């Protein structure tokens, strides 16, 4: 039914309100230097980035009907197919307080919509219309109140049974449940702390991180990408293991950079790139997002330049 190469599913989207101040001082009155609102949530950001990477994408998930206008505008502007379920109520607003010339971001994430199994089933039905071998399904973000921790695991099993690749980017109990399921996703992209929580052990240094990733590959995972902040990211698959580091650091809010990395991974998968080239494209996508922010689409020429300059270290 769908011509999309990838679909993203966001069950707990948000309107991201970025407020910039000189310095954040608890208990004090602040005068904002700047403020902007963007349609957000991890899967929404991934879909937006994929459009800039030339990947035909559909966005699925659940939006509050009362304030869906920002999402409607983003989908139309970026050419994203809208297959989101609308329910009564408001999509939550997440406040991002950016201070110290962009070097510090404080997140205040408000409660989202409360969903039930009926809404999850409705999203699953919409996903089923898109599923086919070769499609990449991106399951992103936290689960809203009312849904059990195995909700992502249920959707990943459905997608994998249809021959689709599933990239899961979540944390906490929902990540642990998905990694303990009979059918694992194709790929995951936690940060170090999220992976530690999922496997139940400290992962200090590259050796333990690499061992944990390879343990998950032994259980059926195809790709593990571990975000390491300014140290770059670790990419592990059956092809080997590499650490990718950006050619330079970017100043500003890091909100959404991980989602841009996910988009780069998806685009690389669809292009059939090897592990090192995937790491370059994903790292370049994240850096481009940091440089441009959410208001501008990813630029193919900029990403090509940044990818060529990405530093790759192969690990034994």
C-alpha positions in Angstrom: 0.0 0.0 0.0 2.8 2.4 0.9 5.6 3.7 -1.3 7.6 4.6 1.8 11.0 3.2 2.3 10.8 3.7 6.0 8.2 4.4 8.7 8.7 5.8 12.1 6.4 5.2 15.1 6.2 7.7 17.9 3.8 6.8 20.7 4.7 9.7 23.0 5.4 12.7 20.8 5.9 16.2 22.0 6.0 19.8 21.0 9.5 20.9 21.9 9.7 24.5 23.2 13.3 25.7 23.3 13.9 28.7 25.6 17.3 30.3 25.5 18.7 32.2 28.5 22.1 33.6 29.4 22.5 31.4 32.5 20.1 29.1 34.4 19.9 30.1 38.1 17.3 28.0 40.1 14.9 30.2 42.1 15.6 33.3 40.0 13.6 35.2 37.4 15.0 34.7 33.9 14.5 36.8 30.7 14.5 34.6 27.6 16.8 35.6 24.8 14.9 33.4 22.3 12.0 30.9 22.1 10.8 28.6 19.5 8.4 25.6 19.1 8.9 22.6 17.0 6.9 19.4 16.4 9.0 16.8 18.1 9.4 13.4 19.7 12.1 11.0 18.6 10.3 9.4 15.7 9.0 12.7 14.4 12.6 14.0 14.4 13.8 10.9 12.6 11.1 11.2 9.9 12.1 14.9 9.4 15.8 14.0 9.0 15.0 11.1 6.7 13.2 13.5 4.4 16.5 15.5 4.1 18.4 12.3 3.3 16.1 11.5 0.4 14.2 8.6 2.1 10.5 8.4 1.4 9.0 8.2 4.9 5.7 7.8 6.7 5.1 9.0 10.2 2.9 6.8 12.5 1.9 7.2 16.1 -0.5 9.0 18.2 -1.2 12.8 18.3 -3.5 14.9 20.4 -6.1 16.3 18.0 -6.3 19.6 19.9 -2.9 20.8 19.0 -1.8 18.8 16.0 -1.2 21.9 13.8 2.6 22.0 14.2 2.8 18.3 13.2 0.5 18.9 10.2 2.7 21.7 9.0 6.0 19.8 9.4 4.6 16.8 7.5 3.5 19.0 4.7 6.7 21.0 4.6 9.0 17.9 4.6 7.0 15.7 2.4 6.3 13.1 5.1 3.3 10.8 4.7 1.0 11.3 7.7 -0.5 8.1 9.1 -0.7 9.2 12.7 -3.8 8.4 14.8 -5.5 11.5 16.3 -7.1 11.1 19.7 -8.9 13.7 21.9 -6.6 15.9 24.0 -3.3 17.7 23.6 0.1 16.4 22.7 2.5 17.2 25.5 4.9 20.1 25.5 8.6 19.5 26.5 10.5 22.5 27.6 14.2 22.7 26.7 16.1 25.4 28.7 19.2 26.3 26.8 21.9 28.2 28.7 25.6 29.1 28.7 25.8 29.9 25.0 24.2 26.5 24.1 26.6 24.4 26.2 23.9 23.5 28.8 20.4 22.1 28.2 17.9 21.4 30.9 14.9 19.3 29.9 11.5 19.5 31.5 9.4 16.8 30.0 5.6 17.1 30.8 3.2 14.2 31.0 1.8 13.0 27.8 -1.4 11.5 26.6 -2.7 8.4 28.5 -3.2 5.6 26.1 -4.7 2.1 26.3 -4.3 -1.1 24.4 -7.0 0.0 21.9 -4.8 2.8 20.7 -1.7 0.5 20.5 -3.8 -1.9 18.5 -5.0 0.9 16.1 -1.3 1.9 15.5 -0.4 -1.8 14.9 -3.2 -2.0 12.3 -1.9 1.1 10.5 1.6 -0.3 10.6 0.4 -3.5 9.0 -0.7 -1.6 5.9 2.9 -0.5 5.3 4.8 -3.7 6.2 6.8 -5.6 3.6 10.3 -7.1 3.3 13.0 -4.4 3.0 11.0 -1.7 4.8 12.8 -0.1 7.8 10.5 0.4 10.8 11.8 2.8 13.4 10.3 2.5 16.9 11.2 5.5 18.9 11.0 7.1 22.3 9.4 6.5 25.6 6.0 4.8 26.1 3.1 7.0 27.3 1.2 6.2 30.5 -1.2 3.4 30.2 0.9 1.2 27.9 2.9 -1.8 29.3 6.7 -2.1 28.9 6.4 -4.8 26.3 4.5 -2.5 23.8 7.5 -1.9 21.6 8.4 -5.6 21.8 4.9 -6.4 20.4 5.3 -4.0 17.5 8.8 -5.2 16.7 7.6 -8.9 16.6 4.8 -7.9 14.2 7.2 -6.0 11.9 10.0 -8.6 11.9 7.4 -11.3 11.1 6.6 -9.4 7.9 10.3 -9.3 6.9 10.9 -5.6 7.8 14.0 -4.3 9.6 13.3 -2.8 13.0 15.5 -0.1 14.6 14.5 0.4 18.2 15.6 3.6 20.0 14.2 3.6 23.5 15.4 3.0 27.1 14.5 1.7 30.5 12.0 -1.2 31.0 10.8 -1.0 27.4 14.3 -1.5 26.0 14.9 -4.4 28.5 11.7 -6.0 27.4 12.5 -5.7 23.7 15.9 -7.3 24.2 14.4 -10.1 26.3 11.8 -10.9 23.7 11.9 -14.0 21.5 12.4 -11.8 18.4 14.9 -9.0 18.7 15.0 -5.9 16.6 17.5 -5.5 13.8 19.2 -2.6 15.5 19.3 -0.5 18.7 20.9 2.8 19.5 21.2 3.4 23.3 23.7 5.5 25.0 26.2 4.0 27.5 23.9 4.4 30.5 20.8 3.1 28.7 22.7 0.0 27.6 24.1 -0.5 31.1 20.5 -0.5 32.5 19.3 -2.9 29.8 22.0 -5.5 30.4 22.1 -5.0 34.1 25.9 -4.4 34.5 28.4 -1.5 34.4 30.1 -1.0 31.1 33.2 1.1 31.8 35.5 1.4 28.9 35.4 0.1 25.3 36.1 -3.5 26.2 32.9 -4.1 28.3 30.8 -2.1 25.8 32.0 -4.2 22.9 31.4 -7.4 24.9 27.9 -6.4 25.7 27.1 -5.4 22.1 28.5 -8.8 20.8 26.5 -10.6 23.4 23.3 -9.0 22.0 24.4 -9.9 18.5 24.7 -13.5 19.6 21.1 -13.4 20.7 19.9 -12.2 17.2 20.5 -8.5 17.1 22.0 -7.3 13.8 23.5 -4.0 14.8 24.3 -2.2 18.1 25.1 1.5 18.1 26.1 3.0 21.4 26.2 6.8 21.7 29.3 8.0 23.6 28.6 11.8 23.6 31.7 13.8 22.6 33.6 10.6 22.2 31.5 9.6 19.2 29.6 6.4 18.8 30.4 2.6 18.8 29.0 0.6 15.8 29.0 -3.2 16.2 27.7 -5.7 13.7 28.7 -9.1 12.2 31.1 -7.0 9.9 33.1 -5.9 12.9 33.3 -2.9 15.3 34.2 0.7 14.7 34.2 3.9 16.7 33.1 7.0 14.7 34.1 10.4 15.9 32.9 13.7 14.3 35.5 15.8 12.5 34.7 18.7 14.9 32.5 19.4 17.9 29.3 21.5 17.4 28.1 24.0 20.0 24.5 24.3 20.8 21.6 22.2 22.1 22.1 18.5 21.5 18.3 17.9 21.4 17.5 15.7 18.4 21.1 14.9 17.4 20.6 11.2 18.4 17.5 11.1 16.2 19.5 12.4 13.3 22.0 9.7 13.9 19.2 7.1 13.7 18.1 8.6 10.4 21.6 8.2 9.1 21.7 4.6 10.1 18.4 4.0 8.4 19.5 5.7 5.2 22.7 3.7 5.2 20.8 0.5 5.6 18.6 1.3 2.7 21.6 2.2 0.5 23.3 -1.1 1.4 26.4 0.6 3.0 29.0 -1.3 5.0 29.6 -0.7 8.6 32.3 2.0 8.4 30.3 4.0 5.7 27.2 3.6 7.8 29.0 5.1 10.8 30.3 8.0 8.7 26.8 8.8 7.4 25.1 8.5 10.8 27.8 10.7 12.5 27.6 13.3 9.8 23.8 13.4 10.1 24.0 14.0 13.8 26.6 16.8 13.4 24.6 18.4 10.6 21.6 18.5 13.0 23.7 20.1 15.7 24.9 22.8 13.3 21.6 23.5 11.7 19.0 22.8 14.4 15.5 21.5 13.8 14.3 24.4 11.7 16.3 23.4 8.6 16.2 20.1 6.8 19.4 18.0 6.5 21.4 19.0 3.5 22.9 16.2 1.3 26.0 18.1 0.2 26.8 19.2 3.8 26.4 15.6 5.1 28.6 14.3 2.3 31.3 16.7 3.3 31.0 15.9 7.0 30.9 12.1 6.4 34.1 12.3 4.4 35.8 14.0 7.4 34.5 11.6 10.0 37.2 9.8 11.9 36.8 5.9 11.9 38.7 3.7 14.3 38.4 -0.1 13.8 38.3 -2.2 16.9 39.5 -5.8 17.2 
